[in-house]
Amino acid sequence: MRYAQGGGLTDAGRAARERVRQQAVERFEAGQKNAEVADALRVSERSVERWRRAWRELGEAGVLSKGSPGRPRLSHEQITRLERELERGPLAHGWADQRWTLARIKTLIGRLFHVSYTVEGTWRLLKRHGWSWQQAARRAIERDDAAVEVWKQVTWPRVRASRRSAGPGSSSRTKPGSR
């Protein structure tokens, strides 16, 4: 079953679906036909047929949900190890600079745990464990913060003042009355 806008079931939605399956099992045990169960529970007959077959083969456990298909593929220990490796930095893992990108983290997960994630799945994994994206501020290596402050406080007010004092003959203004 597909859900609109990339959604899925919330925990409450999954619990509600689980209750519907349990009600179906009760109706199977009472001897109701598939069409009656489907009408009563407002589900398709095909779903009821699939549930009844699983119930016959495995009992009540066969009808239980298998869980979210998007469940995490890394264990708690693996997540802890991944965090340690991320803290070591990209240089320690063979990249030329100190930027972690999602593609690099995806590659690192593949190398360490032999598990394949998509770039989007990597982002979700990191976000779920408290990591956030950050963008490095681009600053010149030669930047002199003290000189920048002097320029802002001394030079810039003079430049700005000279622009304001430009008179009516300035080329940046239109003549009064002309369009």
Secondary structure, DSSP 8 states (H G I E B T S, - for coil): ---GGG----HHHHHHHHHHHHHHHHHHHTT--HHHHHHHHT--HHHHHHHHHHHHHHTHHHHS----TT--SS-HHHHHHHHHHHHH-SGGGT-SSS---HHHHHHHHHHHH-----HHHHHHHHHHTT----------TT--HHHHHHIIIIIHHHHHHHHHT--TT-TTS--TT--
